[in-house]
């Protein structure tokens, strides 16, 4: 976890080992000096070190008494040291960080089919917010302490470190992750992140940010499945607002910026689904669920961008649909039904 997890628990473990060693030495001392049995020696060592001091087996010899004094002092020293460690741990407030780190460690061990967000800048924060709205599990990786703290304040699971480092990606579950988003500020760092992630998980879906046009082919060669240039997207959106304001308003609704909260979604049709093999008019997706089918894709990957009432929904095909979050959730359940 960090220095917190190694400092205080290790010191308490050291105290416990010293305590066991004192009991062992005490039992051996009583058996050698006083000729006691193994059980009696252990009993005397425990009551002496714990400073309980009752029920002595028999009257001790002068050497046995001196040995008892040494054990009492040793036990008292160990007790004082353990109390000081515990008080320091509590008063410093680091116990909160320790248990938070343990909680994050347990969460990381349970992550599967999650998204790894590399970089928590302006783009990374938006990605995290959108994934939260979609109820998709994710974890944030960033090197800057202020960004890490910002992510924690929002309640996100975050790991401080370099996302291009193998150990860091292993820590955030790169092997079981569904996707990775590389959106750090530097194009060079994004290329390294994509290279490392692709080598550790050849099947993971990677989207990477590019600030410059000549970076896009490098990211694709490094293993990115998709690239995006935020400045290009912003430029196109501004022109759309200027020249086609109604289109821009519709896009705002589709991206749930407005109150309608429409979403574009892709829905995979399982062969066992009741929708498989039916035409759109027979499936009644529009009438019964209120979802608009924009395009259909068959198993061969060909898109039908003008689906009509007689368009057949192919098993293992894909529907591109438009609807509210609740409508799409119902359709996805129906598409996955057996």
C-alpha positions in Angstrom: 0.0 0.0 0.0 2.6 2.6 1.1 4.9 3.6 3.9 2.0 3.7 6.4 1.2 0.1 5.8 4.8 -1.0 6.4 5.7 1.2 9.3 3.0 0.8 12.0 1.9 -2.8 11.4 5.5 -4.0 11.2 6.4 -2.2 14.4 3.4 -3.9 16.1 4.5 -7.3 14.6 8.0 -6.6 16.1 6.5 -6.0 19.5 4.5 -9.3 19.3 7.7 -11.2 18.3 9.6 -9.7 21.2 6.8 -10.6 23.6 6.8 -14.3 22.4 10.6 -14.3 22.8 10.4 -13.1 26.3 7.9 -15.8 27.2 10.2 -18.4 25.7 13.3 -17.1 27.5 11.3 -16.8 30.7 10.0 -20.4 30.5 13.6 -21.7 29.9 14.9 -19.6 32.8 12.4 -20.9 35.3 13.0 -24.5 34.2 16.8 -24.1 34.4 17.0 -22.0 37.6 14.1 -23.4 39.6 13.8 -26.9 38.1 10.1 -26.4 37.3 8.1 -28.5 34.8 7.5 -27.2 31.3 3.9 -26.2 32.2 4.9 -24.6 35.5 7.7 -22.7 33.8 5.4 -21.4 31.0 2.8 -20.4 33.6 5.4 -18.5 35.7 6.7 -16.7 32.6 3.3 -15.6 31.4 2.1 -14.2 34.8 5.4 -12.5 35.3 5.7 -10.8 31.9 2.0 -9.8 32.1 2.7 -8.3 35.6 -0.3 -10.3 37.0 2.0 -11.8 39.6 -0.4 -14.2 41.4 -0.3 -18.0 42.0 3.4 -18.6 42.1 4.2 -22.3 41.8 6.6 -22.3 44.8 8.9 -20.0 46.7 11.6 -18.6 44.4 15.3 -18.8 45.1 17.4 -15.5 45.1 18.5 -16.2 41.5 14.9 -16.9 40.5 13.7 -13.6 42.1 16.4 -11.6 40.2 15.4 -13.4 37.0 11.7 -12.5 37.7 12.7 -8.8 38.2 14.4 -8.8 34.8 11.3 -10.4 33.2 9.0 -7.8 34.8 11.2 -5.0 33.5 11.4 -6.5 30.1 7.6 -7.1 29.9 7.0 -3.5 31.1 9.3 -2.1 28.5 7.5 -4.1 25.7 4.1 -2.9 27.0 5.3 0.7 27.1 6.7 0.5 23.6 3.5 -1.1 22.2 1.3 1.6 23.9 3.5 4.3 22.4 3.2 2.8 19.0 -0.6 2.5 19.3 -1.0 6.1 20.6 1.3 7.5 17.9 -0.7 5.6 15.3 -4.0 7.0 16.6 -3.0 10.5 17.3 -1.2 11.0 14.0 -4.4 10.2 12.1 -2.6 7.9 9.8 -4.8 5.0 10.9 -7.5 6.5 8.6 -5.1 6.4 5.7 -4.0 2.9 6.6 -7.6 1.5 6.7 -8.5 3.4 3.6 -5.5 1.8 1.8 -6.6 -1.6 3.0 -10.1 -0.9 1.7 -8.8 0.2 -1.7 -6.6 -2.9 -1.8 -9.6 -5.2 -1.2 -11.6 -3.3 -3.9 -8.7 -3.7 -6.4 -8.6 -7.4 -5.8 -12.3 -7.7 -6.7 -12.2 -5.5 -9.8 -13.1 -7.3 -13.1 -14.3 -6.0 -16.5 -13.5 -2.5 -15.3 -12.1 0.5 -17.1 -8.6 2.0 -16.3 -8.5 5.8 -16.6 -4.9 6.9 -17.0 -4.7 10.6 -16.2 -7.2 12.6 -14.1 -7.0 15.9 -15.9 -9.9 17.7 -17.5 -10.6 14.9 -19.9 -10.0 12.1 -17.4 -12.5 13.7 -14.9 -15.2 13.8 -17.6 -14.6 10.2 -18.5 -14.9 9.2 -14.8 -18.1 11.2 -14.4 -19.7 9.6 -17.4 -18.7 6.1 -16.3 -20.2 6.8 -12.9 -23.4 7.8 -14.7 -23.3 4.6 -16.7 -22.6 2.6 -13.5 -19.5 1.1 -15.0 -16.6 0.2 -12.6 -13.4 2.0 -13.1 -10.1 2.9 -11.5 -8.0 6.1 -11.9 -4.2 6.2 -12.2 -2.3 9.5 -11.9 1.1 10.6 -10.7 0.2 14.0 -9.5 -0.7 14.0 -5.8 -3.3 16.9 -6.1 -5.1 15.0 -8.8 -5.0 11.8 -6.8 -6.5 13.6 -3.8 -9.1 15.2 -6.1 -10.2 11.8 -7.3 -10.4 10.5 -3.7 -12.5 13.5 -2.7 -15.0 12.5 -5.4 -15.1 8.9 -4.0 -13.3 7.3 -6.9 -10.9 4.4 -6.6 -7.5 5.8 -7.4 -3.9 4.6 -7.5 -0.9 7.0 -7.4 1.7 6.0 -9.9 2.9 6.0 -13.5 0.4 4.3 -15.8 3.3 3.3 -18.1 4.8 1.2 -15.3 4.1 -2.6 -15.5 3.8 -2.9 -11.7 1.2 -0.1 -11.5 -0.9 -1.6 -14.3 -0.7 -5.0 -12.6 -1.9 -3.3 -9.4 -5.0 -1.9 -11.1 -5.9 -5.3 -12.6 -4.8 -4.8 -16.3 -5.2 -8.6 -16.9 -9.0 -8.5 -16.0 -9.8 -5.0 -17.2 -12.3 -4.4 -20.0 -10.8 -1.2 -21.4 -8.2 1.4 -20.8 -8.4 5.2 -21.5 -5.0 7.0 -21.9 -5.7 10.7 -21.4 -2.6 12.1 -19.8 -1.4 15.5 -20.9 1.6 14.3 -22.8 1.3 12.5 -26.1 4.6 10.7 -25.5 3.3 9.3 -22.2 0.1 8.2 -23.8 2.2 6.2 -26.4 4.2 4.5 -23.6 1.0 3.7 -21.7 -0.6 2.2 -24.8 2.5 0.1 -25.5 2.7 -1.2 -22.0 -1.0 -1.9 -21.6 -1.2 -3.8 -25.0 1.8 -6.0 -24.1 0.2 -6.9 -20.7 -3.2 -7.5 -22.1 -3.5 -8.1 -25.9 -7.3 -8.3 -25.7 -8.0 -5.0 -23.8 -9.8 -2.2 -25.7 -7.7 0.9 -25.6 -8.7 4.5 -26.4 -6.0 7.1 -26.4 -5.9 10.9 -26.5 -3.7 12.8 -29.0 -2.9 16.5 -28.9 -1.3 16.5 -32.3 -2.2 14.9 -35.6 1.1 13.2 -36.1 0.6 11.4 -32.8 -2.5 9.5 -33.9 -0.7 6.9 -36.2 1.9 6.4 -33.5 -0.8 5.6 -31.0 -2.5 3.2 -33.4 0.8 1.4 -34.1 1.4 1.2 -30.4 -1.8 -0.7 -30.0 -4.7 1.8 -29.5 -8.0 0.7 -30.9 -9.3 4.2 -31.1 -7.8 7.7 -30.8 -9.4 11.1 -30.2 -8.2 14.7 -30.5 -10.2 16.9 -28.1 -9.3 20.1 -30.0 -10.6 18.7 -33.2 -13.8 17.6 -31.6 -14.3 21.0 -30.0 -13.7 22.7 -33.3 -16.3 20.6 -35.1 -18.8 21.1 -32.3 -18.3 24.9 -32.4 -18.9 25.0 -36.2 -22.0 22.8 -35.7 -23.4 25.3 -33.1 -22.7 28.2 -35.6 -24.0 26.7 -38.7 -26.6 24.1 -37.5 -27.8 25.1 -34.1 -30.8 22.7 -34.1 -28.4 19.8 -34.8 -26.3 21.0 -31.9 -29.3 21.1 -29.6 -30.2 17.6 -30.6 -26.7 16.4 -29.9 -26.9 18.0 -26.5 -30.1 16.0 -25.8 -28.5 12.8 -27.0 -25.5 13.3 -24.8 -27.9 14.0 -21.9 -26.7 17.6 -21.4 -30.4 18.6 -21.6 -33.4 17.3 -19.7 -34.5 14.6 -22.2 -31.5 12.4 -21.4 -31.4 10.3 -24.6 -28.6 7.9 -25.1 -27.1 6.2 -28.1 -26.3 2.6 -27.3 -25.1 -0.6 -29.1 -27.0 -3.7 -28.2 -25.7 -7.2 -29.0 -28.4 -9.8 -29.9 -27.7 -13.2 -28.5 -28.9 -16.2 -30.5 -31.1 -17.3 -27.6 -32.9 -13.9 -27.5 -36.5 -13.7 -28.5 -35.5 -10.8 -30.8 -33.2 -13.0 -32.9 -34.6 -13.8 -36.3 -37.5 -11.4 -36.1 -38.2 -8.4 -38.2 -38.2 -4.9 -36.6 -42.0 -4.7 -36.9 -42.4 -8.2 -35.3 -40.0 -7.3 -32.5 -42.0 -4.1 -31.7 -39.0 -2.5 -30.2 -40.3 1.0 -31.0 -43.9 0.4 -30.0 -43.4 -1.6 -26.8 -40.1 -0.2 -25.5 -40.0 3.3 -27.0 -36.5 2.7 -28.4 -35.6 3.9 -31.9 -33.4 1.6 -34.0 -30.9 3.7 -36.0 -28.9 1.0 -37.6 -28.4 -2.8 -37.7 -25.2 -4.8 -38.2 -25.2 -8.4 -39.2 -22.6 -11.1 -38.2 -20.5 -10.3 -41.3 -20.0 -6.7 -40.0 -22.1 -5.0 -42.6 -24.2 -2.1 -41.4 -27.8 -1.3 -42.6 -28.1 2.4 -41.9 -31.7 2.6 -43.2 -33.5 -0.2 -41.4 -37.1 -0.7 -42.3 -40.0 -2.6 -40.8 -39.0 -5.8 -42.6 -35.3 -5.6 -41.6 -34.4 -8.9 -39.8 -32.6 -8.8 -36.5 -29.7 -11.2 -37.0 -28.5 -13.6 -34.2 -25.2 -12.3 -32.9 -26.0 -9.0 -34.7 -25.8 -5.5 -33.3 -28.4 -2.8 -33.0 -27.6 0.9 -32.7 -30.5 2.4 -30.8 -31.6 5.6 -29.2 -33.6 5.9 -26.0 -33.6 6.8 -22.3 -31.4 4.9 -19.8 -34.4 2.9 -18.5 -35.6 2.0 -22.0 -32.2 0.8 -23.1 -31.7 -1.2 -19.9 -35.0 -3.1 -20.7 -33.9 -3.7 -24.3 -30.5 -5.0 -23.2 -32.1 -7.5 -20.8 -34.4 -8.6 -23.6 -31.5 -9.0 -26.1 -29.6 -11.1 -23.5 -32.6 -13.2 -22.5 -32.7 -17.0 -23.1 
